[in-house]
Amino acid sequence: MVDALALELSDGVRRLRAPNPGPMTLTGTNSYLIGRRGAVVIDPGPADDEHLDALVAVAGRVELVLITHRHRDHTAGIDGLVERTGAPVRALLPEHCRGAEPLVDGERIDAAGVPLDVVATPGHTSDSLSFFVPGARMLLSGDTILGGSTTVLDHPDGTLADYLATLEALSALGDRTGASILPGHGEPIAALDAEAQRLHAHRLRRLEQVVAALAHLGEEATADDIVTQVYPDAPAGVIPAARHSIEAQLAHLRA
C-alpha cells in the first residue's frame, strides 16, 4: 500500500513512498514533494496509478517535476503524472524531459515558493543528479546515497572514479551547509558530510578487497570470480548488482 499520508520531513518537504519494495528498491522508491504553494515533485517513481494519484492528491498543484536519474523505478511514472497535472518535467537527459529544457549542474530553480540547487552527482549513473534545498538544508540524493544500503555503480555507465569524486564533493557540501540527506530509497540520514565520508572509505576498502582477490585469483579473474570472494554472504537477489560494482572496480583498477 502507498503511505496513507505523506510524511512531513520539514516545512515544505514531504515524502510519499511507492509500493515497489524489493532487493534493489529497499522499502520502495521515495517521491518527494517540495513547496509551500503547490509542489515540485522529485521523482514520480514507478507507473503505479495509486502512487501517482496520491502524489496529485497531496501536492494539490504540481508546478514542476524533477528527475534524479534514468532508472525506471524513478522515471516510469513520468507520463502518468504529466497526464494528471500537465506539469513540465526536467532531467539531465532530454528523453526524460517533457515541455522543458534539460537541467544544468549548478542551476538554481525557484518553484512552488522554494529554491532548489541542481547538483551533478555522477557515479551510480552518469546522469545522476541531486537537489539541494538551502532553506531546509536537505539534499535529495536520488540513488547516489541510499538510506540503509550502498548504491550500485551501474557499470559501464556509472564509474568508480565519478562516484569517489561525487562523494568528496558531497562531503564538502555537507561540511559547508550542515545538510541532511533525503535518499531515493530508505530513511533520511542526519549528516551529509559524515555519510559521504563513510561511503568514500567503504568504497576504498572494497577496492582493497578486489585487489586482494586479484592477487589470489590472478589478474585475469572476472567479476563473477571475484564476487564470491568479496561478497561471500550476499543473497542471490543482489548478486547481479554486486557484479556491476565489481565490474566498475575492475575497470577503475585497469584503466
C-alpha positions as CSV (number, residue, x, y, z in Angstrom):
1,M,0.0,0.0,0.0
2,V,1.0,3.6,-0.6
3,D,1.8,5.6,2.6
4,A,-1.7,6.6,3.8
5,L,-0.4,10.1,4.5
6,A,2.6,11.9,3.2
7,L,5.4,12.1,5.8
8,E,6.2,15.7,6.7
9,L,10.0,15.9,6.8
10,S,10.4,19.6,7.1
11,D,8.4,22.7,6.4
12,G,7.5,22.4,2.8
13,V,9.2,18.9,2.3
14,R,7.1,15.8,2.2
15,R,7.7,12.2,1.2
16,L,5.5,9.6,-0.4
17,R,6.9,6.1,-0.8
18,A,5.9,4.0,-3.9
19,P,4.6,0.4,-3.3
20,N,7.6,-1.2,-5.1
21,P,9.8,-2.8,-2.4
22,G,12.5,-5.2,-3.4
23,P,16.2,-6.1,-3.1
24,M,17.2,-3.1,-5.2
25,T,14.5,-0.6,-4.2
26,L,14.6,-1.4,-0.4
27,T,11.3,-0.3,1.1
28,G,10.3,1.4,-2.2
29,T,11.1,4.4,-4.3
30,N,10.8,7.7,-2.4
31,S,9.0,10.5,-4.2
32,Y,9.3,14.0,-2.6
33,L,7.1,17.0,-2.7
34,I,8.9,20.3,-2.2
35,G,7.0,23.6,-1.8
36,R,4.6,25.7,0.1
37,R,2.4,26.9,-2.8
38,G,1.8,23.8,-4.8
39,A,4.7,21.4,-5.1
40,V,7.8,20.4,-7.1
41,V,7.8,16.6,-7.4
42,I,11.2,14.9,-7.2
43,D,11.0,11.5,-9.0
44,P,7.4,10.4,-9.8
45,G,8.5,6.8,-9.2
46,P,7.0,3.7,-11.0
47,A,4.0,3.8,-13.2
48,D,1.7,2.9,-10.4
49,D,-1.8,4.6,-10.5
50,E,-2.3,4.5,-6.8
51,H,1.0,6.2,-6.1
52,L,0.6,8.8,-8.8
53,D,-3.0,9.6,-7.6
54,A,-1.6,10.0,-4.1
55,L,1.1,12.4,-5.3
56,V,-1.5,14.6,-7.0
57,A,-3.8,14.5,-4.0
58,V,-1.1,15.5,-1.6
59,A,0.5,18.1,-3.8
60,G,-2.6,19.9,-4.8
61,R,-0.9,21.7,-7.7
62,V,2.2,20.2,-9.3
63,E,4.3,23.1,-10.7
64,L,7.3,21.1,-11.8
65,V,8.7,17.5,-11.9
66,L,12.4,16.9,-11.5
67,I,14.2,13.6,-12.1
68,T,17.3,12.4,-10.3
69,H,18.4,9.8,-12.8
70,R,17.3,7.4,-15.6
71,H,16.3,4.2,-13.8
72,R,12.7,3.2,-14.3
73,D,11.8,2.9,-10.7
74,H,12.2,6.7,-10.7
75,T,11.0,7.6,-14.2
76,A,8.3,5.2,-15.3
77,G,5.6,7.4,-13.7
78,I,6.6,10.5,-15.7
79,D,3.9,10.4,-18.4
80,G,1.2,9.3,-15.9
81,L,2.0,12.3,-13.7
82,V,2.1,14.6,-16.7
83,E,-1.3,13.3,-17.9
84,R,-2.7,14.1,-14.4
85,T,-1.1,17.5,-13.9
86,G,0.2,19.0,-17.2
87,A,3.4,19.8,-15.3
88,P,6.7,20.2,-17.1
89,V,9.4,17.6,-16.4
90,R,13.1,18.3,-16.3
91,A,16.0,15.9,-16.1
92,L,19.6,15.8,-17.2
93,L,18.8,13.5,-20.1
94,P,16.5,15.1,-22.8
95,E,14.5,11.9,-23.2
96,H,13.1,12.3,-19.7
97,C,12.1,15.9,-20.2
98,R,8.5,17.0,-21.1
99,G,7.8,20.5,-22.2
100,A,11.0,21.9,-20.6
101,E,14.8,22.1,-21.1
102,P,17.3,19.6,-19.6
103,L,18.8,20.5,-16.2
104,V,22.2,22.1,-15.8
105,D,24.7,21.4,-13.0
106,G,24.7,24.4,-10.6
107,E,21.4,25.8,-11.8
108,R,19.1,27.4,-9.2
109,I,15.4,26.5,-9.6
110,D,12.8,28.6,-7.9
111,A,9.4,26.9,-8.0
112,A,6.4,26.4,-5.7
113,G,7.9,29.1,-3.4
114,V,11.1,27.1,-2.7
115,P,14.6,27.5,-4.2
116,L,16.5,24.3,-5.2
117,D,20.0,23.9,-6.4
118,V,20.9,21.3,-9.1
119,V,24.0,19.3,-8.1
120,A,25.6,16.8,-10.6
121,T,26.4,13.6,-8.7
122,P,27.5,11.0,-11.3
123,G,28.7,7.6,-10.3
124,H,25.6,5.5,-9.7
125,T,24.7,6.5,-13.3
126,S,26.3,9.2,-15.5
127,D,23.1,11.3,-15.4
128,S,22.7,11.2,-11.6
129,L,21.6,14.5,-10.1
130,S,20.9,15.6,-6.5
131,F,18.8,18.6,-5.4
132,F,19.8,20.8,-2.5
133,V,17.1,22.7,-0.7
134,P,19.0,25.6,1.0
135,G,16.2,26.7,3.3
136,A,15.7,23.2,4.7
137,R,19.4,22.3,4.5
138,M,18.4,19.0,2.9
139,L,20.0,17.1,-0.1
140,L,17.7,14.9,-2.1
141,S,20.2,12.4,-3.3
142,G,18.3,10.0,-5.6
143,D,20.3,6.8,-5.6
144,T,23.7,8.4,-5.1
145,I,23.3,7.9,-1.4
146,L,20.7,5.4,0.0
147,G,19.2,5.1,3.4
148,G,20.2,1.7,4.7
149,S,22.3,0.3,1.9
150,T,25.1,1.2,-0.5
151,T,24.4,2.2,-4.1
152,V,25.2,0.1,-7.1
153,L,27.6,1.5,-9.7
154,D,25.7,0.8,-12.9
155,H,28.9,0.0,-14.9
156,P,29.8,0.9,-17.6
157,D,27.6,4.0,-17.4
158,G,28.4,4.5,-13.7
159,T,32.1,4.6,-12.8
160,L,34.0,4.4,-9.5
161,A,36.1,7.5,-10.4
162,D,33.0,9.6,-10.8
163,Y,31.5,8.2,-7.6
164,L,34.5,8.8,-5.5
165,A,34.7,12.4,-6.8
166,T,31.0,12.9,-6.1
167,L,31.4,11.7,-2.5
168,E,34.2,14.1,-2.0
169,A,32.2,17.0,-3.3
170,L,29.1,16.0,-1.2
171,S,31.3,15.8,1.9
172,A,32.4,19.3,1.3
173,L,28.8,20.5,0.7
174,G,27.7,18.8,3.9
175,D,30.6,20.4,5.8
176,R,29.7,23.8,4.4
177,T,26.0,23.6,4.9
178,G,25.3,21.1,7.7
179,A,22.9,19.3,5.3
180,S,21.0,16.1,6.0
181,I,20.1,13.6,3.2
182,L,16.7,12.5,1.8
183,P,17.6,9.4,-0.2
184,G,15.8,7.9,-3.2
185,H,15.3,4.7,-1.1
186,G,15.3,4.2,2.7
187,E,15.1,6.6,5.5
188,P,16.6,10.1,6.0
189,I,20.2,10.4,7.1
190,A,21.2,13.1,9.6
191,A,24.6,14.3,8.3
192,L,25.6,14.5,4.7
193,D,29.3,15.1,5.4
194,A,29.7,12.1,7.7
195,E,27.8,9.8,5.5
196,A,29.7,10.8,2.3
197,Q,33.0,10.3,4.2
198,R,31.8,6.9,5.4
199,L,30.8,5.8,1.9
200,H,34.1,7.0,0.4
201,A,36.1,5.0,3.0
202,H,33.8,2.0,2.3
203,R,34.5,2.1,-1.4
204,L,38.2,2.3,-0.9
205,R,38.0,-0.8,1.4
206,R,36.1,-2.6,-1.3
207,L,38.7,-1.7,-3.8
208,E,41.4,-3.1,-1.5
209,Q,39.4,-6.4,-1.3
210,V,39.2,-6.6,-5.1
211,V,43.0,-6.0,-5.3
212,A,43.5,-8.9,-2.8
213,A,41.1,-11.1,-4.7
214,L,43.1,-10.4,-7.9
215,A,46.3,-11.3,-6.2
216,H,44.7,-14.6,-5.1
217,L,42.9,-15.5,-8.3
218,G,45.1,-13.9,-10.9
219,E,45.0,-10.7,-12.9
220,E,42.7,-12.3,-15.5
221,A,40.0,-13.0,-12.9
222,T,36.5,-12.0,-13.9
223,A,33.8,-10.1,-12.0
224,D,32.0,-13.4,-11.4
225,D,35.2,-14.9,-10.0
226,I,35.6,-12.0,-7.6
227,V,32.0,-11.6,-6.4
228,T,32.2,-14.8,-4.4
229,Q,35.4,-13.6,-2.7
230,V,34.3,-10.1,-1.9
231,Y,30.5,-10.7,-1.3
232,P,30.5,-14.3,0.2
233,D,27.3,-13.9,2.1
234,A,25.3,-11.8,-0.5
235,P,21.7,-13.0,-1.1
236,A,21.1,-14.3,-4.6
237,G,18.9,-11.4,-5.4
238,V,21.7,-8.8,-5.1
239,I,24.4,-10.7,-6.8
240,P,23.8,-9.0,-10.2
241,A,24.1,-5.6,-8.5
242,A,27.3,-6.7,-6.7
243,R,28.7,-7.9,-10.1
244,H,28.0,-4.4,-11.6
245,S,30.0,-2.8,-8.7
246,I,32.9,-5.3,-9.1
247,E,33.0,-4.6,-12.8
248,A,33.3,-0.9,-12.1
249,Q,36.1,-1.5,-9.6
250,L,38.0,-3.7,-12.1
251,A,37.6,-1.1,-14.8
252,H,38.9,1.5,-12.3
253,L,42.0,-0.6,-11.4
254,R,42.7,-1.5,-15.1
255,A,42.2,2.0,-16.5
